[in-house]
Amino acid sequence: MNCDLSVQLGPVKLKNPILTASGCFGYGLELENVIDLSQLGGIVSKSLTPLPRVGTPPHRVLETASGMLNAIGLENIGVEAFIAEKLPRLSRYGMGVFANIMGNTLEDYATVAARLKGVEGIAGVEINISSPNTMRGGMHFGVDPEMTYQVVRAVKDATDRTVIAKLSPNVTDIVLIARRAVDAGADIISLINTLWSLGIDINTRKPWLGNITGGLSGPAIKPVALRMVYQVARALPVPIMGIGGIASVEDVVEFMIAGASAVQIGTANFYDPTVSVRLVNELREYCEKREISAVSSLIGSVKLES
């Protein structure tokens, strides 16, 4: 039996539910000679700001026992260079290209969103209101329900693209934050970004990261991400992209059963650059072995009865 891997996320249809996460796959082109990008459902770019950004001082990455800490500071080439240099090449691969956008102010977010308005080859914009490794912007917006509303509304008003709100796990009530994002016009919710964390060198007694704190990702955060996807999926009629520690086909299926319509692969790309394409193939095999005709039938199929 052939399995239909296509999924519908609001106004966006993807050929399969496997995407690469922002900040974990460059601009999507760095690995074009390593994997066949056309096999992916989509990619999410590094966070784009109005102007190029230098980022945080080193060290920027620290391996942990079950993942990694990072504080890159959203270094990027800026939205103009992305449109001119990266997007034309990405458009050749026939996958969904989502531009992750970031700002220090509401005006920054609106500026980047407006610049992407009408740009061909962009399936949607993912709003980063959840990064814990910047001094301004990011998570400072995403932990407050009303600021979340304001940022999403500003982006929605400025663009004609599908709007995705990428939310922070560093909150007490993820459903409340997600609801305000949807109220403001978010078409899709991405769950979750990294957990605000710290690592210390016991020999120097100094923080490992130049930014002092950073974001924890990888297998350690998967149960948190899964719980938040489940909570939001049960509370709100909005498509969800699941993110957090996904490295195997079992992880993909688990997130979809919890309520995700698609998933983004992040930290696993750092130790296995071929993981995303492998998961597309393994997901197809998983479904065909179980005579599942459409992968979309997995979405939200968690069974709660004993």
Secondary structure as GFF3:
##gff-version 3
##sequence-region A 1 306
A	DSSP	beta_strand	7	9	.	.	.	ID=ss1
A	DSSP	beta_strand	12	14	.	.	.	ID=ss2
A	DSSP	beta_strand	18	20	.	.	.	ID=ss3
A	DSSP	three_ten_helix	37	39	.	.	.	ID=ss4
A	DSSP	beta_strand	42	44	.	.	.	ID=ss5
A	DSSP	beta_strand	61	64	.	.	.	ID=ss6
A	DSSP	beta_strand	67	70	.	.	.	ID=ss7
A	DSSP	alpha_helix	79	81	.	.	.	ID=ss8
A	DSSP	pi_helix	82	86	.	.	.	ID=ss9
A	DSSP	alpha_helix	87	90	.	.	.	ID=ss10
A	DSSP	three_ten_helix	91	93	.	.	.	ID=ss11
A	DSSP	beta_strand	96	101	.	.	.	ID=ss12
A	DSSP	alpha_helix	106	115	.	.	.	ID=ss13
A	DSSP	beta_strand	124	128	.	.	.	ID=ss14
A	DSSP	alpha_helix	139	142	.	.	.	ID=ss15
A	DSSP	alpha_helix	145	158	.	.	.	ID=ss16
A	DSSP	beta_strand	162	166	.	.	.	ID=ss17
A	DSSP	alpha_helix	174	183	.	.	.	ID=ss18
A	DSSP	beta_strand	188	191	.	.	.	ID=ss19
A	DSSP	beta_strand	195	198	.	.	.	ID=ss20
A	DSSP	beta_strand	200	201	.	.	.	ID=ss21
A	DSSP	beta_strand	206	207	.	.	.	ID=ss22
A	DSSP	beta_strand	213	217	.	.	.	ID=ss23
A	DSSP	three_ten_helix	219	221	.	.	.	ID=ss24
A	DSSP	alpha_helix	222	235	.	.	.	ID=ss25
A	DSSP	beta_strand	240	243	.	.	.	ID=ss26
A	DSSP	alpha_helix	249	258	.	.	.	ID=ss27
A	DSSP	beta_strand	262	265	.	.	.	ID=ss28
A	DSSP	alpha_helix	268	271	.	.	.	ID=ss29
A	DSSP	alpha_helix	275	289	.	.	.	ID=ss30
A	DSSP	three_ten_helix	295	298	.	.	.	ID=ss31
###
